[in-house]
Amino acid sequence: MEKPAGSLTAMPSADALSDDDLRDVQAIIRSGFGKLAGCCYLLLRITDPRAARAWLRSQHPATMADLESGYLSEITQLALSGAGLRALGCAPEVVDSFSAEFAAGMAADPSRSARLGDIAANTPQNWRWGTGEREPHLLVMLFAEAGRIDAFAERVQTEIVSSGMALVTRLDTSDMGDREPFGFMDGISQPAPDWQGAHQSTASENMAYRNVMALGEILLGYRNEYGLFTERPLLDGAAAGSGMLPAAIDQPERRDLGRNGSYLVFRQLDQDVRGFWRWMHQSAGAADAEALAEAMVGRRRSGYPLPGLGSADIPGIEDEERVHNGFDFMQDRAGYGCPVAAHIRRANPRTGDFPDGRQGLIRKLLAILGLIGTAEADTIASARFHRLMRRGREYGRWLAPADATLPDAPDPQSGLHFICLNANIARQFEFVQGAWLNNARFAGLGDEADPLLGNRQPFPAGHPTDRFRQPSAEGPCLIRQGMPQFVQVRGGAYFFLPGLRALQWLARD
């Protein structure tokens, strides 16, 4: 693995990982552990804070440095919710120093639920976990070889029972290869964090889409895409035990509890595989069902881009990735190749700071004055401020698309344990979910939310969101309507994934 750090320095860097940082950052920041097919998640409640703190102090979650030391056959990663910090005994002022979204929780505010699309069938009252007595305090993520994950999980669960914690639920995963339950290749588009702090961002460079991401977009304590530090929990230098934490770069007199940590978003998403493929056949016919599904996703099932997108030289996309990700949407503004409402186009519009991409001075000035350009392009924010690092795993049984339409096809009870990492929940996850995926008016559209994740509820009242348009250069748009809901939220929570030093401080007696 390429070494993503510079040399050890007395003062932490705002832009790169030092050797000391490598030993502090939990490994899931760098890797999804794809070679370890076995994975399960333990969601826990703290019943005895003292015993729970002792157990946490005994843990050493794998770090980025551990990844470089060689092959790991078993990996543990740990994260705490806002409710978990309180249950652990953290002072209220410490919990409140974290982001407001994290401190409150994913399901605590009805207005937040509405923005996230968690209404009707998705409402938290219907969740299997995530609210009330089933709101988790601690997330333990376990990874191992496929044949060893059950024994690993049972060993950890046995420890937990005698360590002041109770199991809310255990979420197992499945190995569907490189595909998600609907049958599409998954996990092939990720931002490229600037581990070494080598990227020098300029106004000209940011005009067009780039895949390189400032380290502060995923890790707290580093500069983000604004060149600033995301708000994070900082402690007074005289606070008890704060000497075990690094000094804050921007405020050296204070100690940085957030440094090398990240916010982890977890959502359990049930996928109606049978309903998805049956609706494709019903709406488009057997011959065109797969083409319709690909238009809604925005990719071929194989992961290749749809025709008509062209190619682009994008910073942060390596040569071996270009076959899947060497494109933006600048050559397909009308959506003739990839519909504007398609899932991947909503999740990452691949936009730069300037709606028309990199331009000369005169055209840039004309656009600033509003003399050229389109209103639709202006409605989509620059992608670099809203990127997510995804680390999810699928669950349930595999059901091939060809079998899903059979009348006697069994329910595979499958879906995705969606996990993403970001430094600012509101600006990253909640913005993407609310402004792009759940918004029926994304990019000038009027009545279509995300074709995969949409809840199909009218918004505003009486205004449909269950349609999908396929623009055509040869005639009017093909409009499909009456689309059912294909994905249902079954649980969710916000967590803080701490650096190891922060974990030890949080778990101290």
ZAPA-928684 format. One record per residue: x, y, z of N, C-alpha, C, O, CB in turn; residue in one letter. Coordinates in steps of 0.05 Angstrom, whole numbers, plus 5000, padded with zeros to 4 digits. Glycine has a CB too. Layout:
BEGIN
XYZXYZXYZXYZXYZA/...
***
This chain:
BEGIN
501749765000500050005000501850255000503850255014498150005024M/501050454985502550704984502550835011500450845024501450884963E/504850925020505051055046503851335045504851505030507951065056K/501651385060500251645057501051845078499452005087497351595059P/503651855086504452035107507252155102508852035089504251905133A/507652375114510352495114511752405139510952215153510152795113G/513952535146515552455169514252565195512552745194518452565167S/514952445217513952525242514952805249517252865247514752325264L/513152985257513853255264512953315292511153185303512653455244T/514253515304513453585332510653705333509153665352515453785343A/509953855312507353975311505753835289506753815266507454285306M/503253755294501653625273501253805249501354055252498953545284P/500953685226500453835202497453875197495853715206501653685177S/496854095184494054155177493254025151490854025144493554445176A/495153905137494553815110495353525104494553415084495853985090D/496853405121497953135115498052965141497953075163500753145102A/498152705138498352525160501352475167502852405150496952255154L/502052505192504752435202504752145210502752005210505552615226S/507152045216507351765226505751725252504451525256510351695231D/505651935268504151925293501151905287499651765300504752175311D/500252055267497452045259496751775248494551675254496852265238D/498451655233497951385222497251185244495651005240500251285205L/498551215267498151035289495651105305494950975324500551035308R/494351325297492051425312489351395296487251365308492451715319D/489451405269487051395253486051115249487650935241487651525225V/483551065255482450795251482550725222482150895204479550775262Q/483050475216483750385189481450405169481950425145484650095190A/478950415178476750425160476750695144475450715124474050395175I/478150895154478451145140479851095113479151215093479951355156I/481750905113483350855089482250625072482550625048486150785097R/480950425085480250185071477450075079476650115102482349965075S/476149945060473649805067474149515073472249365077471649835044G/476649425073477449155080476148955061475048745070476649085109F/476249015035474948835016475948555015474548375006475248954989G/478448505024479548235024478448065046478647825046482548245026K/477148195065475848045087472848035082471448235087476448185115L/471947815071469147795062467247775085464847845082468747555044A/468147695109466447675132466247935147468248065151467447455151G/463848015154463448265168460848255183458848145173463448505148C/460748375207458248415221458548655239460748745246457548165238C/456248775246456149015262454648955288452448845287454849245246Y/455749025310454548995336453649275346455349455349456448855357L/451149315350450049565361449449515390447949335397447549655345L/450549685408450449625437449449865453449550095444453249565446L/448349795476447549995496449349965521449949745529444449965504R/450150185532451850185556450150175580448450345585453750435557I/450449965597448949935621450549985646449450065667447749655623T/453149945644454949995667457350165656459150055645456049725680D/457250435659459250605647462150535655463950535638458750885655P/462550465681465250405689466350155675468650155666465350365720R/464749945674465649705660465949745631467849645619463649475665A/464149905619464449965590466950125584468350065564461950125580A/467650315601470050465597472550285599474450315584470250695618R/472450105618474749915621475049745596477349705587474349735646A/472849655585473049495561474049655537475749565522470249375553W/473149905535474050075513477050135516478550145496472550335513L/478050165541480950215545482549975537484950005529481450295574R/481349745538482949495531483049445501484449275492481649255545S/481549605485481349555457483549715442484349935450478549635446Q/484349595420486249735401485149695373486149525359489149635404H/483249855365482249835337484549855317486350015321480050045331P/484349705296486449715275486750005264484750145260485849515252A/489150085260489750355250490850345221491350125211491750495268T/491250575210492450585183495250475184496250355165492450875173M/496650515206499350405209499350105209501049975198500750515234A/497249995222497049705223496549585195497549375188494649615241D/495049735178494649645151497249615136497649435119492749835136L/499149795141501649795127503549575137505449495124503050055129E/502949475161504849275173504448995161506148825165504349265203S/502248955147501848695135498948615135497148775142503448485149G/498348365128495648265126494448235153495648115171495547995111Y/491948335157490548305182488148115177486548155159489448585192L/488047895193485947695189483347765205481247665198486947425197S/483647935226481348025241481748315248483848405255481047855268E/479548475244479748755248477248845264475048765259479848915221I/477749015284475649145299475849445295478049555295475849065330T/473549575292473349865291471049955309469049815312472849965261Q/471450185322469550265343468550555338470150725330470850245371L/466050605344464850875341462750905363461450715370463750915313A/462351155372460451215393458451425383459151605368461951325418L/455951385392453851585385453851805406455251785427451051455384S/452352025401452152235421450852125446451852195468450452465410G/448851965444447651835468449651665482449551635506445151675460A/451451535466453451365478455451525494456351425515454851215456G/456251765485458051925500456852005527458152005548458852185485L/454252065526452852135551452751895570453251915594449952235546R/452151655559451951415575454651335586454851215607450851185559A/456751405572459451345581460351525604462251455618461451375558L/458951755607459551935629460852185621461952335638461251795649G/460952245595462152495586460552735596458052725597462352505555C/461952945603460653195612458953315590459653295567462653395622A/456653435597454853555576456353745558455753755534452553685589P/458153915569459554105553461453975532461954095511461154295570E/462353735539464053595519462253485497462953515473465553355533V/460053365503458153265483457253495465457053465441455753115495V/456553715477455553945462457654075444457054225426454454155480D/460254015449462354125432462653975405463954065387465054115446S/461253745403461153605377459053745360457753925369460453305381F/458753655335456853785317453953745328453453545341457053665289S/452253935323449553925333448053685322446453565337448054175325A/448553605297447153375285447953115300446152955306447853355255E/450453085306451452855320450352845348449352635357454452845320F/450453075362449653075390446653015393445752885412450253355402A/445053115374442153065375441452785366439652655377440653265357A/442752685345442152415334440452435309439152645304440652255355G/440552225293439252225267436252255269435052385252440051975252M/435052125289432052105289430752295310428452265315431251825295A/432352475321431252635344429452865335427852965351433452745360A/429752965310428453205301426653145277427653055257430453425294D/423953185279422153135257422953285231422653185209419353205264P/423953525234424753675210427153545197427353545173425353965218S/428953445213431253295201430253045187431152985165433353225223R/428452905199427352665186426052735160426352585140425252525204S/424652955158423353045133425453095112425153015089421553285138A/427653235120429753305100431153055090431853035067431853485113R/431452855108432752605100430952415085431852215075433852465124L/428352475083426452305070425452085088424251895079427752175046G/425852115115425051915134422151975144421652035167426951905158D/420251955125417451995131415951755119417051585105416452265119I/413351735126411651515116412851255123413451205147411151545085A/413351075104414550815110417250835122418150655136414650645085A/418651055117421451085127421551215155423751245166423051255108N/419351285166419351435191420751275213420551035215416451505200T/422251415230423751275252422051105270422950915281425251475269P/419451175272417651005288417450715277416650535292414851135290Q/418050685252417950415239420650275239420850045230416950445211N/422750405249425350285248425650045267424350035287427550495254W/427349865259428049635276429949715298429949595320429149405260R/431549915294433450015314434050305307433750395285436049845314W/434950455328435750735323434250935340435051165341435350795295G/432150855354430551035370429950915397430050675401427951115356T/429351095417428551005443430550815456432950875456425850865441G/429550595467431250395480432950235460434650085467429650205496E/432450285434434050145413435850345399436750285376432150005394R/436250575411438250755400441050655410441450635434437751055410E/442850595391445450485400447250695412447250925404446850355376P/448850605431450950775443453650725430455250905427451150725473H/454050475423456750395412456350225388454650045387458350245434L/457950275367458050105343460649965342462850085341457550275317L/460649695342463049535340462949405312461149245307463249325363V/464849465295464949355268467049145268469349195275465549575247M/466348905259468148675259468548575231466548545215467048445277L/471048525223471648425197473548185199475448195215472948655179F/473047975184474747745184474347585159472647655142474147565209A/475947375155475447205132472747075135471747035157477746985130E/471547005113468746915112468246685132466146685146467946825084A/469946495134469546265151470146315180469646145197471146045142G/471146555187471946615214470246835228470646885252474846695215R/468546955213467147185224465247105247465047255267465547335203I/463846885245461946805266463446755293462546845314460446555258D/465646615291467146555316468246815328468246855352469446355311A/469246995310470247255319468047415333468447515355471447405295F/465747425320463547585332462547465358461947615377461147595312A/462347205360461447075385463447125407462647155430461046775380E/466047125401468047185421467747465432467947515456470847135410R/467347655414467047935422464447975438464448115457467148125398V/462347845429459747865443459947755471458747875489457547715427Q/461447545475461847435502463247635520462547665543463447175500T/465247765508466647975524464748195532464848305554469048095508E/463048275513461248505517459248455539458648635555459848565491I/458248205540456148145560457248195589455748275606455347845558V/459848145593460948185620462348455622463948495641462947965626S/461848635603463248895603461449135604462049345593465048915579S/459149105617457349335621455949425596455249665594458949555632G/455349245577453949325553451849105546452248865552455849365530M/449749195533447649005524447349035494447649255483444949065538A/446848815481446648805452443848905443441848795451447148525441L/443849115427441349205414440649025391438448925389441549495405V/442548985373442248805351444948735338446848895341440348925330T/445048515326447348435310446548445281444548305274448548155318R/447948585264447348605236449448465220451748545219447148905227L/448648245208450448085192450448185163448648325155449747785192D/452548115148452748195121453047955103453447725112455148385117T/452848005077453247795057455447875037456048115034450547745041S/456647675025458647735005457347684977457147454968461147555009D/456447894964455347874937457347944916456648024894452848054934M/459947904923462047984904462248284903462348414924461447864877G/462348384879462548674876459948804869459949024857464648744855D/457648674875455048774867453248824892453548694912453648584848R/451449014888449449064909446948904902446848794880448849364912E/444948884920442648704915441148734889440048544879440848724937P/440848984878439449014853441048904829439948884807438849314848F/443548844834445148714813447248894799448448804779443348604792G/447649134809449549314797452249314812452349284836448349604797F/454349334796456949354808457049594827455949814820459249384787M/458249564850458049774871460849834881462749674878456249684894D/461050064894463550144907465750224888468150214896464549924924G/465150304864467150364844467750664841469550744826466450254817I/466350834856466751124854467151234882465151264897464451264839S/469551304888470251424914472051664910473551674891471651214932Q/471851864927473652084926476451994934476751794947472752314944P/478452144926481252084932482352284953483052504945483052084906A/482452204978483452394999486352464994487952294985483152275027P/487052714999489752804995491452745020492052915036489853114989D/492152485022493552395046496152545052496752595075494152095044W/497552615031500252735034500153045034502253175038502052645012Q/497753155031497553455031499053575008500053805010498653555057G/499153434986500753534963499053694944500253844927501953294948A/496453674945494753814925494554114932493754184954492053684924H/495254274913495054564916492654664900492754674875497654714906Q/490454714914487954794901488155084892488955254907485654754920S/487255134867487155404857484355464846482855274840489255454834T/483655714843481055794833480655684805478455584799480656094833A/482655684789482455584761481955284761480255184746484855654745S/483355144778483154854779480354774789479254564780485254734797E/479254924807476654854818474254924800472054854807476254994845N/474755054778472555104759471254844750468854834748473655264735M/472854644745471854384735471954184758473254224778473554284711A/470553964754470353744774473153614778474553564758468353534766Y/473753564802476153404809475453204830473653254846478553584818R/476852984831476252764850478052774874477552634894476552504836N/480152944874481852974897480353124919478953324914484453124890V/480553024943478953134966480853224988482653064996476952934976M/480553464998482153555021481753365044479553275049481453845028A/483853315059483753125081481753205102480553035115486453095094L/481353465105479453565125476553525118474753585134479853855129G/475953405095473253335088472453055099470152985101472853325057E/474452905108473952645119474952625148473852475164475152425102I/477052765154478252755181478053025195478653235182481152655180L/477353035220477253275236480153355243481853175248475553245261L/480653615245483253705253485053775229487453835233484653505270G/484053755205485553815181483954025165481554055169486053565164Y/485354165147483954365131482054235111482854035098485954555117R/479754355107477754245089477854395062479754535057474954265101N/475854355045475854475018475554775019476154904999473554355002E/474854885041474755175044477455285053477755535055472555265063Y/479355105059481855195070481655255100483455385111482955435056G/479555165113478955215141478854955156478954735145476355375144L/478554985183478254745200475254715206473954905216479854775226F/474154475201471454425208471154435239472954345253470554145198T/468954545248468554555277468654275289467654085278465854695284E/469954265312470454005325470754045355471054275364472953865313R/470753835371471053865400473853925408475653765403470053605414P/474254155420476854245430476654275461474654365471477854505417L/478754195475478654205504480654415514482654475501479353925516L/480054515537481954695551484454535557484354305565480754815576D/486754665553489354525557489754435586491354265591491554705550G/488154545604488354465632486354255640486354165663488054705650A/484754165621482653965627483953705635486153635626480853915603A/482653555653483753305664484353115641482653055624481753175683A/486853015641487652815621488052915593488652755575485652605620G/487753175589487953275561490753255550491153275525487053565560S/492753205567495453175557495852945538497752935523497353155580G/494052745539494252515521493252585492493652425474492652285532M/492052825489491052905463492953095449494453245463488253035466L/492953105423494753295408493753585411491353625416494953225379P/495553765409494754055409493354115383493954005362497254235412A/491354295385489854385361491654565344492954745355487254535369A/491754515319493554665301492754955300494555135301493554545273I/490255005299489255285296489055425323488855675324486655295282D/489055275345488855385372490755225390489755065406485955385383Q/493355265388495355095402495055085432495954895445498055195396P/493655275444493255275473491055075481490755025505492555545484E/489654965462487554775467488254495457490054465440484854865455R/486854295467487354015459485153915441482853975445487653835484R/485953765420484053695398482953415402484253215396485553715371D/480553405413479253145417478253035390477952785387476853175436L/477853205370476853115344479053015326478452865307475353325331G/481453105330483653035312483752735305483752565322486353125324R/483852685279484052405268481452255271481352005267486252255281N/479352395279476652265280474952345257475652525242475352325307G/472652215254470752275233467952205243467652055262471452105207S/466052325230463252255236462452025217462852045193461352505232Y/461251825228460351585214457351575213456051585234461551325226L/456251565189453351545185452651255178453851135161452351735163V/450751145193449950865189446950855183445350965199450650685213F/446150735161443250705155442850425143444350335125442250925134R/440950285154440250025144438050055123435850165130439349825166Q/438549975098436750025076435849765064437349625051438150205054L/433249695068432149455056431649505026430549715019429449365070D/432349325009431949354980429949144970430348904974434649334965Q/427849244957425749064946426648974919425849084898422949214945D/428248764918429448674893427248574874427348634850431548444898V/425348414884423248314867421548544856420948544832421448114883R/420748734874419148954865420549124844419349224825418349124888G/423249164848424849324830424749204802424049344783427749344840F/425448954799425648834772422848784760422548794735427248584773W/420948724776418148684766417148944754415748944734416348574787R/417649174768416749434757418249504732417049624714417149654778W/420749434730422249494705420949344682420549454660425249404708M/420249084686418948924665416249034658415449044635418848634673H/414749104679412049204675412049474660410349524642410549244701Q/413949644666414049914655415349924627414450084610415450104673S/417349764623418849784598418649534580419449544557421749834604A/417549314591417549064576420048914580422149024588417149124546G/419948654576422248484581424748564566426948544576421548194575A/424348654541426648714524428148964533430548984530425748764495A/426749154546428049404553428149444584428849664593426449634541D/427549244599427549274628430249344639430549514656426549014641A/432349204629435049254639435949534631437249674647436949054629E/435249624607436049894598434750104616435950304622435249934569A/432250064624430850254641432250254669432750474680427850184644L/432850024680434250014705436950154704437650304723434649724714A/438350114682440950254680440650554677442350704687442450144655E/438550644664438050934661437451054689438351274695435750994642A/435950904706435351004732437751004750438051194766433150834744M/439450804749441850804765443951004753445251144769443050514765V/444151014727446051194714448551054705450551184697446751414732G/448650784707450850624698449850364687447550284691452850564722R/451550234671451049954663451149784688452449854708453049864642R/449949554687450149364710453049284715453749224737448449124705R/454649284693457449214696459049434709461449394715458549164668S/457849674713459349894725460450094705461350304712461549794741G/460250024679461250204659459350444655456950414660461650064632Y/460450674647458650904642456750854619457250694602460351164637P/454451004620452550984598453751134574455351314577449851114606L/452951054549453951184525453251484525451251574537452851044500P/454851634511454251924507455452104528455152354526451351954507G/456951994548458152164568460852264560461852454572458252024594L/462152134541464852214533466852134554466251974571464952514527G/469152254553471252204573472452464582472352674567473452014561S/473652464605474852704616477352634633477352424645472852864633A/479252804632481752764648481252904675481453144677484252874634D/480652734695479752844721481952804742482752574747477152714730I/482953014755484852974776483752794798481552834807485753244788P/485452604806484552414827483352154816482751974832482552544844G/483052134790482151884777484651754764485651854745479851934756I/485551534776487851404765487251264739484851214732488951194785E/489351194724488951074697487250824698485550784681491651004685D/487650654718486150404720483150454727481550284723487350224740E/482550694738479850754745478250884722475850904723479750934769E/479650984702478351144681476250994666474251124657480451254662R/476450734664474450584649471750604662469650594649475350294647V/471650644689469150664703468550954711466151024713469250504728H/470551124715470051384726471351624711471351844721471051384754N/472351574688473651784673471651944657471851964632475751674654G/469652064670467552214657466352424676466452384700465352034645F/465252634665463452804680460952834663460552684644464853094686D/459353034669456753064654456753314637454653394627454453074674F/459053424632459253674616458353624587457253814575462053784617M/458853394577458053334549455253214547454353144525460053144536Q/453853204569451153084569449353254587447953144605451252794578D/449353514583447853694601444853634600443553664620448453974594R/443853564577440953514575440153244585437753194588440153534546A/442053064591441352804601440552604580439152414587439252834621G/441452644555440752444535442252184539441151964533441452554507Y/444652194550446151954556445451834583444551604585449152004554G/445752004604445151934631443052124641443652364644447651934650C/440552044645438452234654439252394678440652304696435952074660P/438452644679439152834700438252724727439552764748437953104696V/436052574727434952474753436252214761435452104782431952434750A/438052094746439251834752440651844779441652054788441151754730A/440751624792441851604820444751714821445351874838441751324830H/446551614804449351694807449651994801451552124811451051524789I/447952104784448152384777447252564800448152794803446552444752R/445452464816444552604840446552574863447252774876441752504849R/447552334867449352274889452052424886453252504905449851984892A/452852464861455352614855455052744827455652614807457852434856N/454052984826453653114800456153174784456053264761452053374803P/458453124797461053174784461353454773462153504751461452974760R/460553644790460653924783463054064795464053974816458154074792T/464054264782466154434793464954694804462454714806468254504772G/466654874812465655134823464255304802462755484809467955284836D/464855254777463755414755461955244739462855034728466055534738F/459355314735457455134722458355034695457654804687454855274720P/459755204680460555114653463355004652464554964630460455354634D/464454934675467154814676469355024672468855264675467354604655G/471654924664473955104661473555274636473155174614476554944658R/473655534639473055724617475155944618476655984637470255844620Q/475256094596477056324594475856554610473556544619477456404565G/477456764613476656994630474157124620472357184636478957194630L/473857164593471557304583468957154588466957264598471857354553I/468956894582466556734587465956714617463556704625466856454575R/467956704633467556694662466156954671464256934687470256654677K/467057184662465857434669462957454659461257544674467457664658L/462457354635459757354624457857184641455557254646459757264595L/458956954650457256774667456756904694454456884704458656504670A/458757034706458357164732456257374730454757414748461057284742I/456157514706454157724702451457614695449457764692455157914681L/451257344691448757224685447957244655445657204648446557334701G/449957304638449357344610449457084594448457064572451257544598L/450756884605450856614592450456404614450556474638453556564577I/449956164606449455944625446555884629444856024617450656014652G/445955684644443155604648442455604678444255564695442655314637T/439955664684439055664712439355384724439855364748436155764713A/438855174708438954904719441854844729442154724750438154704697E/443854924713446654864722447255024747448754914764448554944700A/446255264750446755424774445555304799446455374821445755704770D/443655134797442255024820443854794833443154714856439554924813T/445954694820447454474831450054574843451654694829448054264809I/450354534869452754624883455254474874455054244864452454604913A/457554594878460054464871460354204887460054204911462454644876S/461053984873461253724886463353704907463153544926461653514865A/465453864905467753834923467053894952468553804970470054004915R/464954034957464154104985462253894997461453925020462854374985F/461553684982459453504991460153204987458453044984456853564977H/462753144985463552864980463452695005463752795027466352864968R/462952435001462752245022464652005016465051934993459852145026L/465751885037467251645034465451415043464651395067469951645051M/464751235025462851025031464250765039466350685028461050965007R/463150625059464350385070462250175076462650005094465950445095R/460050165062457849985068458249695059460149635044455350085056G/456449525068456449245060453549155056451749255068457849065083R/453148975037450548875031449748645050451548525063450348775002E/447248585052446248365069444048225055442848315036445348475097Y/443347985066441147825054442247635033444647595030439048005042G/440347505019441047304999441147434971439647624966439047064999R/442847324955443047424927440747304911440147064912445747344914W/439347484896437247394877437847524850437747774848434447474888L/438547364831439247464804436847614792434547534796440147234786A/437447834777435247984765433447814748431047854747436448204748P/434547614734432947444717430947274733428847204723434747264700A/431747214758429947054775427947214791425947114800431646884794D/428547474794426847644811424047674800422247734815428147914814A/423747644774421047684762419347434762417047444756421347784734T/420547204770418946954771416846974792417347074814420846714776L/414446874786412246894806412846764833411846854854409746754794P/414446554833415046414858417746494869418846354886414946114854D/418946714860421546804870421346854900419547004908422547044855A/423146744916423146804945424047084951425647194936424846594960P/423147194974424147454982426947424993427347285013422147575003D/428947544981431647514990432247665016434347625028433547604969P/430447845024430848005049433548125049435048105068430347825074Q/434148265028436848375024436748685024434648805022438048274998S/439148795026439349085027442249165031444049015027437549205048G/442549415040445149525043445449645071443749805080445749735022L/447549575085448349715109450049955099452449925095449949535130H/448750175095450050415085451750545107450750615128448050615073F/454350575101456150715120457650925104458750855083458050515134I/457751165114459451365101460951525123460051535146457851555083C/463251635115464851785133465052075122465452115098467651665136L/464852265140465052545132465652715157465252625179462352645119N/466752955152467553125174465353315183465453435204470053275167A/463353345165461153535171458553405162457953395138461653815156N/457053305181454653155174452653325159451453235139453253045200I/452253575167450253745154451053815126449453805107449854005170A/453653885122454453985095455053745076454953785052457054145098R/455553515087456153295069453753095068452253115049458653145079Q/453452915087451352715085448552845082447052775064451452535108F/447853025101445153125101444553295076442353305066444653295126E/446553435066446153595041445653405018443753445003448653765036F/447353205015446953014992444252874994442852854974449252804992V/443552795018441052655022438652835017436652755003440852535049Q/438753075027436453255025436353425000434153444988436453435048G/438553544992438553724969438753584942437853684922440753924972A/440053354942440553214917438752964913437352944894443453144914W/438952784932437552524929434552554934432952454918438652324948L/433752684955430952694963429352924951426952954955430752694993N/430753094936429553344926428253294899429653234880431653564924N/425653324897424253274872424853504852424053474828421253254877A/426053724861426653944843429653974837430654184829425654204855R/431153764842433953754836434553844807433253744789435153474841F/436454024804437354104777435054204759435154154735438753884763A/433054324771430854434754428654234748426854294733431954534729G/428853984759426653794756424253884771424354074786427553504764L/421953734768419553834781418053624797416753694817417753934761G/418353374791416653174804417952894806416552694804413953154790D/420552894809421852634810424152644830426052794826422952544782E/423952494851426152454871427952234861427552124839425052394899A/429852154877431751954869430251694861428551604877433851894891D/430851584838429251344829429751094846428150914846429951284800P/432051084860432550854877431650914906430250744918435550784877L/432451134917432051184946429551354952428951374976434451324957L/428251454933425951624938423651484953423151254948424851734912G/422351634971420151514986417451544972415451444981420051645013N/417351694949415051734932412751894945410551894935413951454924R/413352024968411252184981411052454967413052574960411952225011Q/408552544962408152804949409553034964409453044989405152874946P/410853214949412153444962412453664941413653634920414953364973F/411253904948409453954971406853794968406553644948408854254974P/405053824986402653664987401253664960400753874948400753765008A/400653424950399353394925401053404900400153354878397353614922G/403653454904405553464882407053194880408453134898407553704885H/406853044858407952784856411052784856412252984847406952644831P/412252574865415152534864415852254853418052164856416452574892T/413852124840414151844832414651814802413851614791411751684841D/415852014790416252004761419151994754420852054770414952254747R/419651904729422451884720422451954690421151834674423651604725F/424052154684424252254656426752154643428952154654424152554655R/426452064618428751994601428752184577427252134558428651694592Q/430352394578430452584555431352444530432952254531432252824562P/430452554507431252444481431852674462430352864460429052254470S/434052644447434752844427432952814402432952994385437652814419A/431452604401429852544377426952594381425352554362430252254368E/426152694404423352734409422852814438424752884452421652494402G/420352804447419652884474420752684494421452454488416652904477P/420952774519421852604541419952364544417552384540421952754568C/421152134551419551904558419051924588421051904604420951634550L/416651954597416051994625414651744636412551664626414152244629I/415851634656414651404670413651494697415051644711416651164673R/411251414705410151504730408951274746408651054736408051724724Q/408151334770407151124787409250934797408650704804405050964773G/411751034799413950864808413650804838413350994853416650994802M/413750564847413550494875416150554890418250614878412650204879P/416050524916418450554933420050294932418850074937417750634962Q/422550304926424250064924426050024948426949794953425950084899F/426550234963428450214986427050335011425950545009431150364980V/427250185033425950285058428050285080429650105083423650095066Q/428050505095429950535117429050375141426650385149430250835125V/430850205152430150035174431550115200430850005221430749745168R/433450295199434850385223436950585215437750595192436050145238G/437850735235439950925229440951065253439551085273438951125208G/443451175252444651325274447051465264448351385244445251135297A/447851675278450351825274452251735296451551715319449852125274Y/454751695288456851605306459351785303459751905282457651315302F/460951795323463651915322465651685322465751525340464152115346F/467351675301469451485298472051615309473251775294469751375268L/472751575333475051725345477751625336478051385329474851725375P/479751795338482551705337483051545362481551565382484451945334G/485151385363485651215386486251375411485551295433487951025380L/487651605408488151765432485551885443485151885467490151995425R/483851965425481252065434479551845447478151895466479652185410A/479751605436478251385448479251335477477651285495478651125431L/481851345481482951295508482051525526481451475550485951275507Q/481951775516481051995533478051955541477352005564481452265519W/476451885521473551855527473051615546471151625561472051805500L/474851425546474451185562475851195589475851005605475350935547A/477151415595478751435620476851435644474551505641480551685620R/477851355667476251365692476651635705475551695725477051135712D/
***
